[in-house]
Amino acid sequence: MTLSPSQIYTVEAVDLSTASDDVIRELSGLHNEIARERVPEDPPVPFEVFATRVRNRPKLMRMRDWLARAPDSRVVARGFVVRYEADTNQHLREASIEVLPAHRRRNIAKMLFREIVAAGETDGIVIEFFTNDRVPSGVEFLKRVGAKEKLTGHMNQLALSEVDRAMVRDWAAIDPAGYRLAWIDAEVPAELMRNVIVAYDTMNTAPRGETAMDDWNTTPEQIRDWDRSRRATGRERRLVLAIHNATGETAGYTELIYDPNVPHVIWQQGTAVVPAHRSQGIGKWIKGAMLERALRDWPAARLVRTGNADSNAAMLAINTRLGFKPAWAQSIWEIGITDARRYARGS
Ligand SMILES: CC(C)(COP(=O)(O)OP(=O)(O)OC[C@H]1O[C@@H](n2cnc3c(N)ncnc32)[C@H](O)[C@@H]1OP(=O)(O)O)[C@@H](O)C(=O)NCCC(=O)NCCS
């Protein structure tokens, strides 16, 4: 008698905010094995770093996790789905499935996909997955499932040893008349909360391709939730706002995140200039000022990484001149819940 994968492998739901060290250690090992395939140039993420991150996720990020075990009870795959608690985009779910290479093509991803679909309570839901060109199996799986590629982009990377420091200094000195910079390293102070909300909401003007994502309306509660989560994980942040002196309004911003326990890489978060303030050099100014700060504050860092849509000509124009180069291609894929249920049912 041949056993089906569901008789050999078992899938279980886990709550990572309360899971034991043993379970998180297993998942951390899985994470590093999968990462070795996708980013072999990166060192493994230490267990303690992985554990504090999964135990201190933002509260408004509603996450469900599953893991799959082999007959010897070893964790060989994981899946998760996220909904962000907000007043918009409640139809959107972000999901991921990862299976160890030695256990692929045994329907484990399909078992995890069924859990993700079953968690999608209502009609109208759209599930998003992310792929990259270093691991082609993700694309093949998503094509089979019936998902469609909706936004293509790249992870772009800047080698800090190669940065043209004279150019960065020039950009940091652009200092357009009528604007000032305001730096936020720790929690967002009450007096700048409104400015930060405008800054984050300006990311709504970045290209979203054919995705089903609508505009987000950032709230103080969300910002405090992200700040709390970041602080609990020991990650550092540099946020700079360009402020229009005459009105006190936000003209633009850029933000970096750095984990001293993962010291080689700085992660670029959003960069946006409010449309009414574009074409005055504010984008170059804030990026130059921020890079100078990062080079000074985080001397152990070797790289800055940033994900950009390929269609984002304005951002790429700045990043390319700074020396960012494509490291890998990545895409967002989407599938509606009706199509997802059809595949999950096996028809
Ligand atoms: C993508 C991934 C999760 C698939 O895991 P898996 O357990 O091998 O997939 P399954 O065995 O459950 O396959 C499910 C279906 O996809 C198809 N499929 C999976 N990988 C495939 C591949 N490389 N080429 C062609 N078809 C593939 C299977 O044939 C199967 O089709 P069926 O329903 O007709 O039987 C796995 O390759 C992986 O972990 N990749 C790295 C992480 C990643 O890229 N994730 C992105 C997607 S979320």
The ligand as an SDF file (V2000), in Angstrom:
LIG
                    3D

 48 50  0  0  0  0  0  0  0  0999 V2000
    7.2700   26.4980   -3.8340 C   0  0  0  0  0  0  0  0  0  0  0  0
    7.3770   25.3650   -2.8130 C   0  0  0  0  0  0  0  0  0  0  0  0
    6.7320   25.8640   -1.5200 C   0  0  0  0  0  0  0  0  0  0  0  0
    6.5860   24.1260   -3.3440 C   0  0  0  0  0  0  0  0  0  0  0  0
    6.6230   23.1150   -2.3450 O   0  0  0  0  0  0  0  0  0  0  0  0
    6.3030   21.5650   -2.6770 P   0  0  0  0  0  0  0  0  0  0  0  0
    5.9650   20.9130   -1.3930 O   0  0  0  0  0  0  0  0  0  0  0  0
    7.3930   21.0080   -3.4840 O   0  0  0  0  0  0  0  0  0  0  0  0
    4.9700   21.6600   -3.5780 O   0  0  0  0  0  0  0  0  0  0  0  0
    3.8590   20.4960   -3.7440 P   0  0  0  0  0  0  0  0  0  0  0  0
    4.5430   19.1840   -3.8120 O   0  0  0  0  0  0  0  0  0  0  0  0
    2.8130   20.6240   -2.6870 O   0  0  0  0  0  0  0  0  0  0  0  0
    3.2480   20.8580   -5.1470 O   0  0  0  0  0  0  0  0  0  0  0  0
    1.9380   21.4260   -5.3150 C   0  0  0  0  0  0  0  0  0  0  0  0
    1.7070   21.5440   -6.8240 C   0  0  0  0  0  0  0  0  0  0  0  0
    2.6650   22.4560   -7.4090 O   0  0  0  0  0  0  0  0  0  0  0  0
    3.4290   21.7850   -8.4160 C   0  0  0  0  0  0  0  0  0  0  0  0
    4.8530   22.1840   -8.2960 N   0  0  0  0  0  0  0  0  0  0  0  0
    5.5370   22.4100   -7.1440 C   0  0  0  0  0  0  0  0  0  0  0  0
    6.8230   22.6980   -7.4190 N   0  0  0  0  0  0  0  0  0  0  0  0
    6.9460   22.6480   -8.7630 C   0  0  0  0  0  0  0  0  0  0  0  0
    8.0390   22.8340   -9.6540 C   0  0  0  0  0  0  0  0  0  0  0  0
    9.2790   23.1420   -9.1970 N   0  0  0  0  0  0  0  0  0  0  0  0
    7.8220   22.6990  -10.9920 N   0  0  0  0  0  0  0  0  0  0  0  0
    6.5820   22.3920  -11.4580 C   0  0  0  0  0  0  0  0  0  0  0  0
    5.4970   22.1970  -10.6530 N   0  0  0  0  0  0  0  0  0  0  0  0
    5.6880   22.3180   -9.3270 C   0  0  0  0  0  0  0  0  0  0  0  0
    3.3040   20.3200   -8.0870 C   0  0  0  0  0  0  0  0  0  0  0  0
    3.4850   19.4940   -9.2190 O   0  0  0  0  0  0  0  0  0  0  0  0
    1.8880   20.2210   -7.5190 C   0  0  0  0  0  0  0  0  0  0  0  0
    0.9640   20.1640   -8.5940 O   0  0  0  0  0  0  0  0  0  0  0  0
   -0.3700   19.2390   -8.4900 P   0  0  0  0  0  0  0  0  0  0  0  0
   -1.3130   19.9750   -7.5690 O   0  0  0  0  0  0  0  0  0  0  0  0
   -0.8480   19.1620   -9.8990 O   0  0  0  0  0  0  0  0  0  0  0  0
    0.0320   17.9430   -7.9180 O   0  0  0  0  0  0  0  0  0  0  0  0
    8.8410   24.9550   -2.5740 C   0  0  0  0  0  0  0  0  0  0  0  0
    9.4680   24.6930   -3.8020 O   0  0  0  0  0  0  0  0  0  0  0  0
    9.6420   25.9680   -1.8220 C   0  0  0  0  0  0  0  0  0  0  0  0
    9.7080   25.9290   -0.5980 O   0  0  0  0  0  0  0  0  0  0  0  0
   10.3050   26.9360   -2.5340 N   0  0  0  0  0  0  0  0  0  0  0  0
   11.0220   28.0020   -1.8210 C   0  0  0  0  0  0  0  0  0  0  0  0
   10.0620   28.9840   -1.1540 C   0  0  0  0  0  0  0  0  0  0  0  0
    9.2390   29.7670   -2.1950 C   0  0  0  0  0  0  0  0  0  0  0  0
    9.6860   30.1260   -3.2580 O   0  0  0  0  0  0  0  0  0  0  0  0
    8.0180   30.1000   -1.8380 N   0  0  0  0  0  0  0  0  0  0  0  0
    7.2300   30.9570   -2.7110 C   0  0  0  0  0  0  0  0  0  0  0  0
    5.8900   30.4200   -2.8990 C   0  0  0  0  0  0  0  0  0  0  0  0
    4.9690   30.8400   -1.4670 S   0  0  0  0  0  0  0  0  0  0  0  0
  1  2  1  0
  2  3  1  0
  2  4  1  0
  2 36  1  0
  4  5  1  0
  5  6  1  0
  6  7  2  0
  6  8  1  0
  6  9  1  0
  9 10  1  0
 10 11  2  0
 10 12  1  0
 10 13  1  0
 13 14  1  0
 14 15  1  0
 15 16  1  0
 15 30  1  0
 16 17  1  0
 17 18  1  0
 17 28  1  0
 18 19  1  0
 18 27  1  0
 19 20  2  0
 20 21  1  0
 21 22  1  0
 21 27  2  0
 22 23  1  0
 22 24  2  0
 24 25  1  0
 25 26  2  0
 26 27  1  0
 28 29  1  0
 28 30  1  0
 30 31  1  0
 31 32  1  0
 32 33  2  0
 32 34  1  0
 32 35  1  0
 36 37  1  0
 36 38  1  0
 38 39  2  0
 38 40  1  0
 40 41  1  0
 41 42  1  0
 42 43  1  0
 43 44  2  0
 43 45  1  0
 45 46  1  0
 46 47  1  0
 47 48  1  0
M  END
$$$$
